Amino acid sequence: MKFLSLYTVIDNIERRKGMMTPADVPVWVSIIGNFGFPIAITVYLFMRFERKLGDLEKVITNLSETIKTLTNRQ
């Protein structure tokens, strides 16, 4: 199996918006073997958390624009 750097794996998963595919399983097994289970889980959770923060940022921006629009109408 070809060794992929941790950054390459994270970048590939981020481009798919956090979605893992069956092709990622050998990569994650390799990461767990090379870096350990706690680090692999931490990386996975950070990726999910970052995506959720991005979604939350969009919602807050939209809410702010909506409040400005409603305030200007009064």
FENQUIVEN-V569896 format. One line per field, one symbol per residue. ss: DSSP state (H for helix, E for strand, C for the rest). phi: phi as a letter, one per 30 degrees, with the letter a starting at -180 (. if undefined). Layout:
ss=???
phi=???
This chain:
ss=CCCCCHHHHHHHHHHCCCCCCHHHHHHHHHHHHHHCHHHHHHHHHHHHHHHHHHHHHHHHHHHHHHHHHHHHHC
phi=.ddcdedddddddddchidcceddedddddddddcjdddddddddddddddddddddddddddddddddddddd
